[in-house]
């Protein structure tokens, strides 16, 4: 999602030089082991400081269309309490799709 968000902003503004955009794309790639250097929350926070609200609205629209992935479905299928530092709508959506009770 972070890569999609960045590409949406890049397409709408071109406010970053091409070499900077390439560096961001590289930092968003998932390596074979580990995680990317940039996460969705960080990239959205950084872009929100510089990007016009109308462009960010398009980014958030893309985020709202997100669908649960295999990891979300696996967590939901475990049917055990999950504690996160933020509310994960995709895990809750996966649970509903699987018929697992969700406690808000």
MOPAC internal coordinates of N, CA, C and O (Angstrom, degrees):
PM7 1SCF
backbone

  N    0.0000 0     0.00 0     0.00 0    0    0    0
  C    1.4556 1     0.00 0     0.00 0    1    0    0
  C    1.5219 1   111.01 1     0.00 0    2    1    0
  O    1.2310 1   120.75 1   144.95 1    3    2    1
  N    1.3349 1   116.18 1   -35.05 1    3    2    1
  C    1.4695 1   118.26 1  -179.96 1    5    3    2
  C    1.5195 1   110.57 1   -62.12 1    6    5    3
  O    1.2310 1   120.13 1   138.72 1    7    6    5
  N    1.3297 1   117.36 1   -41.28 1    7    6    5
  C    1.4609 1   120.67 1   179.26 1    9    7    6
  C    1.5225 1   110.82 1   -64.80 1   10    9    7
  O    1.2310 1   120.57 1   138.82 1   11   10    9
  N    1.3293 1   116.52 1   -41.18 1   11   10    9
  C    1.4681 1   120.58 1   177.50 1   13   11   10
  C    1.5238 1   110.18 1   -62.38 1   14   13   11
  O    1.2310 1   120.70 1   136.01 1   15   14   13
  N    1.3309 1   116.27 1   -43.99 1   15   14   13
  C    1.4681 1   120.33 1   179.28 1   17   15   14
  C    1.5223 1   110.50 1   -60.48 1   18   17   15
  O    1.2310 1   120.51 1   133.96 1   19   18   17
  N    1.3298 1   116.63 1   -46.04 1   19   18   17
  C    1.4560 1   119.43 1  -179.62 1   21   19   18
  C    1.5249 1   111.27 1   -63.02 1   22   21   19
  O    1.2310 1   120.33 1   134.75 1   23   22   21
  N    1.3264 1   116.97 1   -45.25 1   23   22   21
  C    1.4695 1   119.72 1  -179.08 1   25   23   22
  C    1.5245 1   111.75 1   -63.04 1   26   25   23
  O    1.2310 1   120.53 1   145.21 1   27   26   25
  N    1.3296 1   116.60 1   -34.79 1   27   26   25
  C    1.4673 1   120.75 1   177.15 1   29   27   26
  C    1.5382 1   109.73 1   -62.88 1   30   29   27
  O    1.2310 1   120.99 1   134.95 1   31   30   29
  N    1.3186 1   115.71 1   -45.05 1   31   30   29
  C    1.4751 1   120.03 1   179.01 1   33   31   30
  C    1.5243 1   110.21 1   -67.21 1   34   33   31
  O    1.2310 1   120.43 1   136.22 1   35   34   33
  N    1.3163 1   116.78 1   -43.78 1   35   34   33
  C    1.4717 1   120.81 1   179.80 1   37   35   34
  C    1.5218 1   110.40 1   -58.62 1   38   37   35
  O    1.2310 1   120.28 1   135.51 1   39   38   37
  N    1.3275 1   117.07 1   -44.49 1   39   38   37
  C    1.4633 1   121.11 1  -179.73 1   41   39   38
  C    1.5269 1   111.32 1   -66.13 1   42   41   39
  O    1.2310 1   120.45 1   146.12 1   43   42   41
  N    1.3315 1   116.75 1   -33.88 1   43   42   41
  C    1.4597 1   120.33 1  -176.13 1   45   43   42
  C    1.5087 1   115.36 1   -84.71 1   46   45   43
  O    1.2310 1   120.11 1   159.05 1   47   46   45
  N    1.3434 1   117.40 1   -20.95 1   47   46   45
  C    1.4635 1   118.20 1  -173.85 1   49   47   46
  C    1.5151 1   115.20 1  -127.56 1   50   49   47
  O    1.2310 1   120.17 1   145.30 1   51   50   49
  N    1.3224 1   117.29 1   -34.70 1   51   50   49
  C    1.4759 1   122.60 1  -172.62 1   53   51   50
  C    1.5264 1   110.56 1    50.88 1   54   53   51
  O    1.2310 1   120.57 1  -147.42 1   55   54   53
  N    1.3455 1   116.52 1    32.58 1   55   54   53
  C    1.4578 1   119.39 1  -174.79 1   57   55   54
  C    1.5199 1   112.66 1   -81.12 1   58   57   55
  O    1.2310 1   119.74 1   168.76 1   59   58   57
  N    1.3203 1   118.10 1   -11.24 1   59   58   57
  C    1.4562 1   120.91 1   178.43 1   61   59   58
  C    1.5180 1   109.29 1  -101.76 1   62   61   59
  O    1.2310 1   119.73 1   -39.20 1   63   62   61
  N    1.3311 1   118.12 1   140.80 1   63   62   61
  C    1.4686 1   119.33 1   176.31 1   65   63   62
  C    1.5282 1   109.73 1   -61.99 1   66   65   63
  O    1.2310 1   119.66 1   -28.85 1   67   66   65
  N    1.3355 1   118.25 1   151.15 1   67   66   65
  C    1.4617 1   120.56 1  -177.68 1   69   67   66
  C    1.5294 1   114.43 1   -53.65 1   70   69   67
  O    1.2310 1   119.89 1   140.62 1   71   70   69
  N    1.3376 1   117.82 1   -39.38 1   71   70   69
  C    1.4720 1   118.73 1  -179.55 1   73   71   70
  C    1.5319 1   111.49 1   -68.19 1   74   73   71
  O    1.2310 1   120.01 1   146.61 1   75   74   73
  N    1.3348 1   117.58 1   -33.39 1   75   74   73
  C    1.4671 1   120.82 1   176.34 1   77   75   74
  C    1.5257 1   110.00 1   -69.35 1   78   77   75
  O    1.2310 1   120.43 1   140.10 1   79   78   77
  N    1.3304 1   116.78 1   -39.90 1   79   78   77
  C    1.4670 1   120.46 1   178.48 1   81   79   78
  C    1.5249 1   109.94 1   -63.40 1   82   81   79
  O    1.2310 1   119.99 1   140.12 1   83   82   81
  N    1.3256 1   117.62 1   -39.88 1   83   82   81
  C    1.4639 1   120.69 1   177.96 1   85   83   82
  C    1.5297 1   111.06 1   -64.14 1   86   85   83
  O    1.2310 1   120.21 1   141.87 1   87   86   85
  N    1.3318 1   117.20 1   -38.13 1   87   86   85
  C    1.4690 1   121.00 1   178.24 1   89   87   86
  C    1.5296 1   110.90 1   -64.89 1   90   89   87
  O    1.2310 1   120.56 1   140.31 1   91   90   89
  N    1.3255 1   116.54 1   -39.69 1   91   90   89
  C    1.4705 1   120.36 1   177.43 1   93   91   90
  C    1.5242 1   109.62 1   -65.60 1   94   93   91
  O    1.2310 1   120.30 1   135.49 1   95   94   93
  N    1.3199 1   117.04 1   -44.51 1   95   94   93
  C    1.4706 1   119.86 1   178.94 1   97   95   94
  C    1.5336 1   110.95 1   -58.34 1   98   97   95
  O    1.2310 1   120.61 1   138.20 1   99   98   97
  N    1.3195 1   116.43 1   -41.80 1   99   98   97
  C    1.4667 1   120.61 1   179.11 1  101   99   98
  C    1.5296 1   110.93 1   -64.63 1  102  101   99
  O    1.2310 1   119.99 1   139.24 1  103  102  101
  N    1.3170 1   117.63 1   -40.76 1  103  102  101
  C    1.4639 1   121.63 1   179.90 1  105  103  102
  C    1.5270 1   112.07 1   -69.54 1  106  105  103
  O    1.2310 1   119.89 1   160.01 1  107  106  105
  N    1.3281 1   117.81 1   -19.99 1  107  106  105
  C    1.4609 1   122.07 1   179.38 1  109  107  106
  C    1.5270 1   113.08 1   -89.00 1  110  109  107
  O    1.2310 1   120.08 1   168.42 1  111  110  109
  N    1.3365 1   117.45 1   -11.58 1  111  110  109
  C    1.4729 1   120.25 1  -178.55 1  113  111  110
  C    1.5244 1   110.46 1   -69.92 1  114  113  111
  O    1.2310 1   120.92 1   -41.02 1  115  114  113
  N    1.3329 1   115.85 1   138.98 1  115  114  113
  C    1.4670 1   121.10 1   175.71 1  117  115  114
  C    1.5236 1   108.05 1   -83.87 1  118  117  115
  O    1.2310 1   120.10 1   -63.08 1  119  118  117
  N    1.3364 1   117.41 1   116.92 1  119  118  117
  C    1.4690 1   119.56 1   176.85 1  121  119  118
  C    1.5330 1   110.27 1   -71.41 1  122  121  119
  O    1.2310 1   120.66 1   -13.53 1  123  122  121
  N    1.3238 1   116.35 1   166.47 1  123  122  121
  C    1.4698 1   120.66 1  -179.71 1  125  123  122
  C    1.5286 1   110.90 1   -57.47 1  126  125  123
  O    1.2310 1   120.80 1   144.75 1  127  126  125
  N    1.3068 1   116.08 1   -35.25 1  127  126  125
  C    1.4783 1   119.19 1   175.65 1  129  127  126
  C    1.5195 1   107.74 1  -130.44 1  130  129  127
  O    1.2310 1   120.72 1   -40.39 1  131  130  129
  N    1.3142 1   116.22 1   139.61 1  131  130  129
  C    1.4550 1   119.86 1   179.99 1  133  131  130
  C    1.5116 1   112.62 1    97.20 1  134  133  131
  O    1.2310 1   121.54 1    19.81 1  135  134  133
  N    1.3029 1   114.66 1  -160.19 1  135  134  133
  C    1.4586 1   121.54 1  -177.09 1  137  135  134
  C    1.5199 1   109.71 1  -127.55 1  138  137  135
  O    1.2310 1   120.76 1   -16.00 1  139  138  137
  N    1.3465 1   116.16 1   164.00 1  139  138  137
  C    1.4654 1   118.45 1   177.79 1  141  139  138
  C    1.5243 1   111.04 1   -67.33 1  142  141  139
  O    1.2310 1   121.29 1   -18.10 1  143  142  141
  N    1.3132 1   115.13 1   161.90 1  143  142  141
  C    1.4666 1   120.17 1   179.26 1  145  143  142
  C    1.5192 1   111.38 1   -72.17 1  146  145  143
  O    1.2310 1   120.07 1   152.01 1  147  146  145
  N    1.3209 1   117.47 1   -27.99 1  147  146  145
  C    1.4679 1   122.21 1   178.62 1  149  147  146
  C    1.5197 1   109.33 1  -114.15 1  150  149  147
  O    1.2310 1   120.63 1   -39.69 1  151  150  149
  N    1.3179 1   116.39 1   140.31 1  151  150  149
  C    1.4632 1   122.58 1   177.85 1  153  151  150
  C    1.5259 1   108.81 1  -112.91 1  154  153  151
  O    1.2310 1   120.75 1   -18.35 1  155  154  153
  N    1.3211 1   116.18 1   161.65 1  155  154  153
  C    1.4596 1   121.80 1  -178.40 1  157  155  154
  C    1.5214 1   112.14 1   -54.26 1  158  157  155
  O    1.2310 1   120.17 1   132.84 1  159  158  157
  N    1.3312 1   117.29 1   -47.16 1  159  158  157
  C    1.4623 1   120.30 1  -176.97 1  161  159  158
  C    1.5222 1   111.54 1   -60.39 1  162  161  159
  O    1.2310 1   120.62 1   138.21 1  163  162  161
  N    1.3242 1   116.42 1   -41.79 1  163  162  161
  C    1.4697 1   120.33 1  -179.07 1  165  163  162
  C    1.5183 1   111.15 1   -68.57 1  166  165  163
  O    1.2310 1   120.33 1   134.57 1  167  166  165
  N    1.3237 1   116.98 1   -45.43 1  167  166  165
  C    1.4678 1   118.60 1  -177.48 1  169  167  166
  C    1.5262 1   111.27 1   -65.28 1  170  169  167
  O    1.2310 1   120.04 1   141.76 1  171  170  169
  N    1.3371 1   117.53 1   -38.24 1  171  170  169
  C    1.4595 1   119.51 1   177.83 1  173  171  170
  C    1.5195 1   111.02 1   -66.60 1  174  173  171
  O    1.2310 1   120.28 1   140.14 1  175  174  173
  N    1.3193 1   117.08 1   -39.86 1  175  174  173
  C    1.4628 1   120.78 1   178.25 1  177  175  174
  C    1.5247 1   110.92 1   -63.10 1  178  177  175
  O    1.2310 1   120.59 1   134.12 1  179  178  177
  N    1.3157 1   116.48 1   -45.88 1  179  178  177
  C    1.4698 1   120.04 1  -179.61 1  181  179  178
  C    1.5266 1   111.68 1   -64.80 1  182  181  179
  O    1.2310 1   120.57 1   137.64 1  183  182  181
  N    1.3366 1   116.52 1   -42.36 1  183  182  181
  C    1.4577 1   119.28 1  -178.80 1  185  183  182
  C    1.5244 1   111.61 1   -70.33 1  186  185  183
  O    1.2310 1   120.20 1   147.29 1  187  186  185
  N    1.3197 1   117.23 1   -32.71 1  187  186  185
  C    1.4695 1   120.43 1  -178.52 1  189  187  186
  C    1.5196 1   111.70 1   -61.96 1  190  189  187
  O    1.2310 1   120.40 1   157.32 1  191  190  189
  N    1.3070 1   116.84 1   -22.68 1  191  190  189
  C    1.4661 1   120.90 1   179.74 1  193  191  190
  C    1.5234 1   112.58 1   -76.39 1  194  193  191
  O    1.2310 1   120.04 1   158.70 1  195  194  193
  N    1.3418 1   117.53 1   -21.30 1  195  194  193
  C    1.4606 1   120.80 1  -172.93 1  197  195  194
  C    1.5240 1   115.01 1  -124.86 1  198  197  195
  O    1.2310 1   120.12 1   162.00 1  199  198  197
  N    1.3046 1   117.38 1   -18.00 1  199  198  197
  C    1.4655 1   120.91 1  -170.83 1  201  199  198
  C    1.5244 1   110.56 1   -94.91 1  202  201  199
  O    1.2310 1   119.96 1   -41.58 1  203  202  201
  N    1.3356 1   117.69 1   138.42 1  203  202  201
  C    1.4655 1   120.69 1   177.13 1  205  203  202
  C    1.5356 1   110.80 1   -58.98 1  206  205  203
  O    1.2310 1   120.20 1   -38.17 1  207  206  205
  N    1.3279 1   117.23 1   141.83 1  207  206  205
  C    1.4681 1   121.24 1  -178.37 1  209  207  206
  C    1.5234 1   114.36 1   -54.18 1  210  209  207
  O    1.2310 1   119.65 1   146.02 1  211  210  209
  N    1.3319 1   118.28 1   -33.98 1  211  210  209
  C    1.4616 1   120.05 1  -178.10 1  213  211  210
  C    1.5345 1   110.80 1   -65.39 1  214  213  211
  O    1.2310 1   119.99 1   146.22 1  215  214  213
  N    1.3287 1   117.62 1   -33.78 1  215  214  213
  C    1.4655 1   121.28 1   178.18 1  217  215  214
  C    1.5246 1   109.62 1   -73.10 1  218  217  215
  O    1.2310 1   120.54 1   136.40 1  219  218  217
  N    1.3321 1   116.58 1   -43.60 1  219  218  217
  C    1.4616 1   120.18 1   178.98 1  221  219  218
  C    1.5265 1   111.61 1   -62.06 1  222  221  219
  O    1.2310 1   120.16 1   148.15 1  223  222  221
  N    1.3062 1   117.30 1   -31.85 1  223  222  221
  C    1.4682 1   119.96 1   178.17 1  225  223  222
  C    1.5224 1   110.27 1   -59.99 1  226  225  223
  O    1.2310 1   120.11 1   141.67 1  227  226  225
  N    1.3143 1   117.40 1   -38.33 1  227  226  225
  C    1.4617 1   120.86 1   176.57 1  229  227  226
  C    1.5113 1   112.07 1   -64.78 1  230  229  227
  O    1.2310 1   120.53 1   142.87 1  231  230  229
  N    1.3300 1   116.59 1   -37.13 1  231  230  229
  C    1.4634 1   121.25 1   177.81 1  233  231  230
  C    1.5217 1   109.67 1   -63.89 1  234  233  231
  O    1.2310 1   120.38 1   131.34 1  235  234  233
  N    1.3153 1   116.88 1   -48.66 1  235  234  233
  C    1.4573 1   120.23 1  -178.04 1  237  235  234
  C    1.5275 1   111.44 1   -66.24 1  238  237  235
  O    1.2310 1   120.06 1   150.51 1  239  238  237
  N    1.3160 1   117.49 1   -29.49 1  239  238  237
  C    1.4601 1   120.22 1   175.17 1  241  239  238
  C    1.5250 1   109.84 1   -64.10 1  242  241  239
  O    1.2310 1   120.18 1   139.19 1  243  242  241
  N    1.3247 1   117.26 1   -40.81 1  243  242  241
  C    1.4745 1   120.98 1   177.15 1  245  243  242
  C    1.5195 1   110.52 1   -64.50 1  246  245  243
  O    1.2310 1   120.10 1   140.09 1  247  246  245
  N    1.3150 1   117.42 1   -39.91 1  247  246  245
  C    1.4662 1   121.59 1   179.77 1  249  247  246
  C    1.5292 1   109.85 1   -64.57 1  250  249  247
  O    1.2310 1   120.13 1   141.21 1  251  250  249
  N    1.3198 1   117.36 1   -38.79 1  251  250  249
  C    1.4569 1   120.55 1  -179.07 1  253  251  250
  C    1.5257 1   112.63 1   -66.42 1  254  253  251
  O    1.2310 1   120.04 1   158.38 1  255  254  253
  N    1.3277 1   117.52 1   -21.62 1  255  254  253
  C    1.4682 1   121.09 1   178.90 1  257  255  254
  C    1.5275 1   112.16 1   -86.87 1  258  257  255
  O    1.2310 1   119.85 1  -177.91 1  259  258  257
  N    1.3239 1   117.90 1     2.09 1  259  258  257
  C    1.4649 1   121.49 1  -177.25 1  261  259  258
  C    1.5212 1   110.86 1   -60.89 1  262  261  259
  O    1.2310 1   121.18 1   -35.39 1  263  262  261
  N    1.3122 1   115.34 1   144.61 1  263  262  261
  C    1.4628 1   122.82 1   178.97 1  265  263  262
  C    1.5308 1   109.18 1  -114.57 1  266  265  263
  O    1.2310 1   120.07 1   -30.34 1  267  266  265
  N    1.3348 1   117.47 1   149.66 1  267  266  265
  C    1.4715 1   119.44 1   177.27 1  269  267  266
  C    1.5244 1   110.85 1   -60.09 1  270  269  267
  O    1.2310 1   121.04 1   -39.38 1  271  270  269
  N    1.3231 1   115.61 1   140.62 1  271  270  269
  C    1.4633 1   120.70 1   176.47 1  273  271  270
  C    1.5286 1   108.95 1  -100.31 1  274  273  271
  O    1.2310 1   120.69 1     3.43 1  275  274  273
  N    1.3066 1   116.28 1  -176.57 1  275  274  273
  C    1.4587 1   121.55 1  -178.38 1  277  275  274
  C    1.5358 1   111.61 1   -58.23 1  278  277  275
  O    1.2310 1   120.00 1   141.49 1  279  278  277
  N    1.3206 1   117.61 1   -38.51 1  279  278  277
  C    1.4714 1   120.27 1   179.45 1  281  279  278
  C    1.5257 1   111.38 1   -63.94 1  282  281  279
  O    1.2310 1   120.14 1   138.35 1  283  282  281
  N    1.3298 1   117.34 1   -41.65 1  283  282  281
  C    1.4657 1   120.82 1   177.82 1  285  283  282
  C    1.5231 1   110.23 1   -63.21 1  286  285  283
  O    1.2310 1   120.54 1   136.76 1  287  286  285
  N    1.3280 1   116.58 1   -43.24 1  287  286  285
  C    1.4625 1   120.65 1   179.96 1  289  287  286
  C    1.5270 1   111.14 1   -65.26 1  290  289  287
  O    1.2310 1   120.43 1   141.29 1  291  290  289
  N    1.3340 1   116.79 1   -38.71 1  291  290  289
  C    1.4722 1   120.18 1   179.05 1  293  291  290
  C    1.5238 1   110.70 1   -64.83 1  294  293  291
  O    1.2310 1   120.31 1   136.31 1  295  294  293
  N    1.3211 1   117.00 1   -43.69 1  295  294  293
  C    1.4673 1   120.05 1   177.98 1  297  295  294
  C    1.5228 1   110.81 1   -61.83 1  298  297  295
  O    1.2310 1   120.58 1   136.36 1  299  298  297
  N    1.3150 1   116.49 1   -43.64 1  299  298  297
  C    1.4613 1   120.54 1  -179.39 1  301  299  298
  C    1.5278 1   111.22 1   -66.71 1  302  301  299
  O    1.2310 1   120.38 1   140.97 1  303  302  301
  N    1.3257 1   116.89 1   -39.03 1  303  302  301
  C    1.4657 1   121.18 1  -177.98 1  305  303  302
  C    1.5226 1   111.56 1   -66.82 1  306  305  303
  O    1.2310 1   120.31 1   153.51 1  307  306  305
  N    1.3368 1   117.02 1   -26.49 1  307  306  305
  C    1.4644 1   120.24 1   179.65 1  309  307  306
  C    1.5248 1   110.77 1   -63.96 1  310  309  307
  O    1.2310 1   120.37 1   156.27 1  311  310  309
  N    1.3281 1   116.90 1   -23.73 1  311  310  309
  C    1.4681 1   123.28 1   177.59 1  313  311  310
  C    1.5249 1   112.27 1    51.19 1  314  313  311
  O    1.2310 1   121.14 1  -138.54 1  315  314  313
  N    1.3204 1   115.42 1    41.46 1  315  314  313
  C    1.4658 1   121.26 1   175.01 1  317  315  314
  C    1.5219 1   107.89 1  -120.78 1  318  317  315
  O    1.2310 1   120.03 1   -23.12 1  319  318  317
  N    1.3350 1   117.54 1   156.88 1  319  318  317
  C    1.4671 1   118.65 1   178.20 1  321  319  318
  C    1.5273 1   111.29 1   -59.64 1  322  321  319
  O    1.2310 1   121.40 1   -42.59 1  323  322  321
  N    1.3112 1   114.93 1   137.41 1  323  322  321
  C    1.4637 1   121.49 1   178.76 1  325  323  322
  C    1.5196 1   107.29 1  -121.31 1  326  325  323
  O    1.2310 1   120.74 1   -53.21 1  327  326  325
  N    1.3203 1   116.20 1   126.79 1  327  326  325
  C    1.4552 1   121.38 1   178.24 1  329  327  326
  C    1.5189 1   107.68 1  -111.31 1  330  329  327
  O    1.2310 1   120.83 1   -56.29 1  331  330  329
  N    1.3300 1   116.02 1   123.71 1  331  330  329
  C    1.4574 1   120.96 1   178.68 1  333  331  330
  C    1.5195 1   109.04 1  -126.52 1  334  333  331
  O    1.2310 1   120.92 1   -15.01 1  335  334  333
  N    1.3264 1   115.85 1   164.99 1  335  334  333
  C    1.4605 1   119.12 1   177.30 1  337  335  334
  C    1.5193 1   111.40 1   -84.59 1  338  337  335
  O    1.2310 1   120.93 1   171.04 1  339  338  337
  N    1.3273 1   115.83 1    -8.96 1  339  338  337
  C    1.4544 1   119.66 1   174.90 1  341  339  338
  C    1.5271 1   108.43 1  -143.27 1  342  341  339
  O    1.2310 1   120.70 1   -19.16 1  343  342  341
  N    1.2795 1   116.27 1   160.84 1  343  342  341
  C    1.4627 1   120.55 1  -179.28 1  345  343  342
  C    1.5181 1   108.76 1   -77.41 1  346  345  343
  O    1.2310 1   120.21 1   -55.39 1  347  346  345
  N    1.3146 1   117.21 1   124.61 1  347  346  345
  C    1.4537 1   120.81 1  -179.02 1  349  347  346
  C    1.5169 1   109.72 1  -105.69 1  350  349  347
  O    1.2310 1   121.03 1   -81.66 1  351  350  349
  N    1.3050 1   115.63 1    98.34 1  351  350  349
  C    1.4620 1   121.64 1  -178.24 1  353  351  350
  C    1.5233 1   111.95 1   -60.99 1  354  353  351
  O    1.2310 1   119.97 1   149.24 1  355  354  353
  N    1.3316 1   117.66 1   -30.76 1  355  354  353
  C    1.4587 1   119.41 1  -177.35 1  357  355  354
  C    1.5239 1   112.16 1   -70.74 1  358  357  355
  O    1.2310 1   119.88 1   145.76 1  359  358  357
  N    1.3374 1   117.83 1   -34.24 1  359  358  357
  C    1.4659 1   119.81 1   174.92 1  361  359  358
  C    1.5273 1   109.28 1   -66.80 1  362  361  359
  O    1.2310 1   120.59 1   137.96 1  363  362  361
  N    1.3308 1   116.48 1   -42.04 1  363  362  361
  C    1.4672 1   119.88 1   178.62 1  365  363  362
  C    1.5273 1   111.08 1   -64.30 1  366  365  363
  O    1.2310 1   120.21 1   139.98 1  367  366  365
  N    1.3324 1   117.20 1   -40.02 1  367  366  365
  C    1.4590 1   121.03 1   177.87 1  369  367  366
  C    1.5311 1   109.73 1   -63.61 1  370  369  367
  O    1.2310 1   120.28 1   137.31 1  371  370  369
  N    1.3305 1   117.07 1   -42.69 1  371  370  369
  C    1.4601 1   121.19 1   178.56 1  373  371  370
  C    1.5238 1   110.39 1   -61.86 1  374  373  371
  O    1.2310 1   120.22 1   138.67 1  375  374  373
  N    1.3262 1   117.19 1   -41.33 1  375  374  373
  C    1.4683 1   121.12 1   179.65 1  377  375  374
  C    1.5270 1   110.30 1   -62.30 1  378  377  375
  O    1.2310 1   120.45 1   134.86 1  379  378  377
  N    1.3208 1   116.74 1   -45.14 1  379  378  377
  C    1.4692 1   119.86 1   178.79 1  381  379  378
  C    1.5281 1   110.99 1   -60.74 1  382  381  379
  O    1.2310 1   120.43 1   137.93 1  383  382  381
  N    1.3288 1   116.78 1   -42.07 1  383  382  381
  C    1.4717 1   120.91 1   179.59 1  385  383  382
  C    1.5295 1   111.81 1   -62.72 1  386  385  383
  O    1.2310 1   121.18 1   147.81 1  387  386  385
  N    1.3382 1   115.36 1   -32.19 1  387  386  385
  C    1.4680 1   120.25 1  -179.36 1  389  387  386
  C    1.5201 1   112.58 1   -90.40 1  390  389  387
  O    1.2310 1   120.35 1   176.80 1  391  390  389
  N    1.3311 1   116.94 1    -3.20 1  391  390  389
  C    1.4663 1   120.59 1  -179.45 1  393  391  390
  C    1.5154 1   113.55 1    78.13 1  394  393  391
  O    1.2310 1   120.22 1  -158.59 1  395  394  393
  N    1.3256 1   117.19 1    21.41 1  395  394  393
  C    1.4633 1   122.21 1   179.15 1  397  395  394
  C    1.5240 1   108.35 1   -91.55 1  398  397  395
  O    1.2310 1   120.62 1   -45.75 1  399  398  397
  N    1.3266 1   116.42 1   134.25 1  399  398  397
  C    1.4577 1   120.81 1  -179.40 1  401  399  398
  C    1.5150 1   111.28 1   -64.35 1  402  401  399
  O    1.2310 1   121.03 1   -44.30 1  403  402  401
  N    1.3222 1   115.63 1   135.70 1  403  402  401
  C    1.4653 1   121.81 1   179.07 1  405  403  402
  C    1.5156 1   108.34 1  -114.32 1  406  405  403
  O    1.2310 1   120.77 1   -56.68 1  407  406  405
  N    1.3193 1   116.13 1   123.32 1  407  406  405
  C    1.4585 1   121.62 1   173.28 1  409  407  406
  C    1.5100 1   107.90 1   -99.76 1  410  409  407
  O    1.2310 1   120.31 1   -62.12 1  411  410  409
  N    1.3449 1   117.02 1   117.88 1  411  410  409
  C    1.4505 1   121.66 1  -178.36 1  413  411  410
  C    1.4248 1   114.67 1   -60.55 1  414  413  411
  O    1.2310 1   120.10 1   180.00 1  415  414  413

